């Protein structure tokens, strides 16, 4: 009951128009700019290209009221531009946080956007097809490929090719590395170098970049002050496959059938470290002779949810990840909706406390996976701001 009252208070605050700064007020910037972080020279075909570098742009407000900047890392086939404005031209989350006194650092992932793509080293690329974007993001309610898809109402515009809003979003789609393991390692290394440069920070991840937050907390435990995860990469152990356009090269017909459901299948490829295939630190340690053992639920928590994978007990604990506040935001209609709870459950089993906020439970209904670009994106940003106010106390600082 106390929890429900707190949620109700949070919603009331978040939806109060007096709380958010007016979008038409001028931005007062103390400093802004960009730089590249990370990277190293390698020999390739007689040349010495730099690889592994990430582009970063930043804005520091004249009145910086929070001691920790917020580092914003986009998801798959996107760049940092999606944090600055929405496809229909409204201010994005980066500006929301800036108006509330946060210094903001926006990353273009390695080999993405303004971070150069070195084909000889990175190998082939992949991107999202137009059909995939329509099925998963803009018009999921029309395809109805997972049970919650029909609840989607928040995409701005008519969500069809030819609509200026959809076209503006699809124009932002860019290729990225097909080699997911190399991509993850290079990005975690670049983000660690970024924190070394700017100091303790709040890390905000979405979707594909969600796999970076956990190892980054282990790599720089003193510098990651909080993790805000908007439907971070998941679910654990095996990706879920639904009908429609392929994801990560896996189609529904080739996926592994799951007893008791015809809606969901498992990608047969294993995430050896649970949350990702890239190494993470557990106690007891994971070694080739002692890998993590996983087990799937015998029965899903509800008819429209997947059967989650967890560690076989006794579960190993993730080292350092839980030593900071962590927020997990879940949208009502997203293709993540059937398995958001699986990622949260895996984290908790591994000793990581998580604030699990289902947006529908606090009155923010109809959102898909691209919640930061949808019609109620300002209200969702306010949920994050209120959570940070409670969990990462602010104090006035002098811009550096």
Secondary structure, 3 states (H helix, E strand, C coil): CHHHHHHHHHHHHHCCCCCCCCCCCCCCEEEEEEEEEEEEECCECCECCEEEEEEEEEEEECCECCCCEEEEECCCCCCCHHHHECCCCCECHHHHHHHCCCCEEEEECCCCCCCCCCHHHHCCEECCCHHHHHHHHHCHHHHCCCHHHHHCCCCCCCCCCCCHHHHHHHHCCCCEECCHHHHHHHHHHHHHHHHHHHCCEEEEEEECCHHHHHHHHHHCCCCEEEEEEEEECCCCCCCEECCCCCECCECHHHCEEECCEEEEEECCCCCCCCCCCCCCCEECCCECCECCCEEECCCCCCCCCCCCEEECCCCCEECCCCCCEEEEEECCCCCCCCCHHHHHHHHHHCCCCCEEEEHHHHCCCCCCCCHHHCCCHHHHHHHHHHHHHHHCCCCCECCC
